[in-house]
Amino acid sequence: MAKISSKKKVQYWGTGRRKKAIARVRLIPAGDGTITINGKTVDEYLCLDTLKFIVRQPLVLVEADAKYDVIVNVIGGGFTGQAGAIRHGIARALLLAEPESRAALKKAGFL
């Protein structure tokens, strides 16, 4: 769901789920590609490189890794489930931001 805040900025929201983890993802256009998870950077929050790779997969697939800032609030599950939920949430938010990317995201299994 695209929302417009009081400052007239468009934000794209997506909710991702995997196992017991639920991630609420917000994509902010015209960003520099920073990913913030529960108030920490992705490097501080996720210690394994494979989990960082999983989180960035949808953005890299549609070549939007430097277009959006990503802000995530995730609860439940372990780190692996949370990384999968974040990936799902990012993919669902990208559908709203770039509807033409649906085929690529679906084929890769992110939806």
C-alpha positions as CSV (number, residue, x, y, z in Angstrom):
1,M,0.0,0.0,0.0
2,A,1.5,3.4,-1.0
3,K,1.1,6.0,1.6
4,I,1.8,9.7,1.5
5,S,3.1,11.2,4.7
6,S,2.5,14.8,5.9
7,K,5.6,15.9,4.1
8,K,4.2,14.5,0.8
9,K,6.7,11.7,0.5
10,V,5.5,8.5,-1.1
11,Q,6.3,5.3,0.8
12,Y,5.7,1.8,-0.3
13,W,4.7,-0.8,2.4
14,G,4.9,-4.5,2.3
15,T,4.4,-7.2,4.9
16,G,6.4,-10.4,4.7
17,R,6.0,-13.6,6.6
18,R,8.1,-16.7,7.1
19,K,7.7,-19.4,9.8
20,K,6.9,-17.3,13.0
21,A,8.6,-14.1,11.8
22,I,6.6,-11.1,10.6
23,A,8.3,-8.1,8.9
24,R,6.7,-4.8,8.1
25,V,8.8,-3.2,5.4
26,R,8.8,0.4,4.2
27,L,10.5,1.5,0.9
28,I,11.4,5.1,0.6
29,P,12.2,6.3,-2.9
30,A,15.1,8.5,-3.8
31,G,17.2,6.9,-1.1
32,D,20.8,5.7,-1.2
33,G,20.2,2.0,-0.5
34,T,20.5,1.9,3.3
35,I,18.7,-0.9,5.1
36,T,17.6,-0.4,8.7
37,I,16.2,-3.3,10.7
38,N,14.7,-2.5,14.1
39,G,16.7,0.7,14.4
40,K,20.0,-1.0,13.5
41,T,21.9,-1.2,10.2
42,V,21.7,-4.5,8.4
43,D,25.3,-5.2,9.2
44,E,24.7,-4.7,13.0
45,Y,21.4,-6.7,13.1
46,L,22.3,-9.7,10.9
47,C,25.7,-11.2,11.6
48,L,25.9,-13.8,8.8
49,D,26.7,-12.7,5.2
50,T,24.2,-15.3,3.8
51,L,21.4,-13.6,5.7
52,K,22.4,-10.2,4.4
53,F,22.5,-11.6,0.9
54,I,19.0,-13.0,1.4
55,V,17.6,-9.6,2.5
56,R,19.1,-7.8,-0.5
57,Q,18.1,-10.4,-3.2
58,P,14.9,-8.7,-4.4
59,L,16.5,-5.3,-4.7
60,V,19.5,-6.7,-6.6
61,L,17.2,-8.7,-8.9
62,V,15.2,-5.7,-10.1
63,E,18.4,-3.4,-10.0
64,A,16.8,-1.2,-7.3
65,D,19.4,-1.6,-4.6
66,A,20.5,2.0,-4.7
67,K,17.1,3.5,-5.5
68,Y,15.3,3.0,-2.1
69,D,16.0,3.2,1.5
70,V,14.5,0.3,3.4
71,I,13.2,0.5,6.9
72,V,12.1,-2.7,8.6
73,N,10.3,-3.7,11.8
74,V,10.5,-7.4,12.3
75,I,9.3,-9.6,15.2
76,G,9.2,-13.3,16.0
77,G,11.2,-16.2,14.9
78,G,14.9,-16.6,14.6
79,F,17.3,-14.7,12.4
80,T,16.9,-17.0,9.4
81,G,13.1,-16.7,9.5
82,Q,13.4,-13.0,10.0
83,A,15.7,-12.7,6.9
84,G,13.2,-14.6,4.8
85,A,10.3,-12.5,6.1
86,I,12.2,-9.3,5.3
87,R,12.9,-10.6,1.8
88,H,9.2,-11.4,1.3
89,G,8.2,-7.9,2.6
90,I,10.7,-6.1,0.3
91,A,9.4,-8.1,-2.7
92,R,5.8,-7.2,-1.9
93,A,6.7,-3.5,-1.5
94,L,8.6,-3.5,-4.8
95,L,5.4,-4.8,-6.5
96,L,3.7,-1.5,-5.5
97,A,6.7,0.6,-6.4
98,E,7.5,-1.1,-9.7
99,P,4.6,-3.3,-10.9
100,E,6.5,-4.3,-14.0
101,S,8.9,-6.3,-11.8
102,R,6.3,-8.9,-10.9
103,A,7.3,-11.5,-13.4
104,A,11.0,-11.5,-12.3
105,L,10.1,-11.5,-8.6
106,K,7.6,-14.4,-9.1
107,K,10.0,-16.4,-11.1
108,A,12.7,-16.1,-8.5
109,G,10.3,-17.3,-5.8
110,F,10.2,-14.1,-3.7
111,L,6.4,-13.8,-3.7
